[in-house]
Amino acid sequence: MKIGTCNKCGKETYVEIHHILPKSTFGENDQKMDLCPNRHTDYHQELGTKNLKNPDMVFHFYFYSRWKHGLLGLLILLAFFYFL
């Protein structure tokens, strides 16, 4: 662990390097982000152990982006384009 900024919650705290594409399926890769321990645990609990072995790279990028940005971000974006 190192001190840095969590890419999910924005806190300046100890962060862990998280592999967006699971090392168990894709091996060592450069798709990484810094997460505080709480957000790292949340991510793995939401993903579940069943999907960690999913070999579909698109699934993991989709799941990560959906988890990171959440429904609120999507709604704000849709509202922005709706009122243009």
Buried (B, 14 or more C-beta within 10 A) or exposed (E): EEEBEBBBEEEEBEBBEBBBBBEEBBEEEEBEBBBBEEBBEBBBEEBEEEBEEBEEBEEBEEBBEEBBEEEEEEEEEEEEEEEE
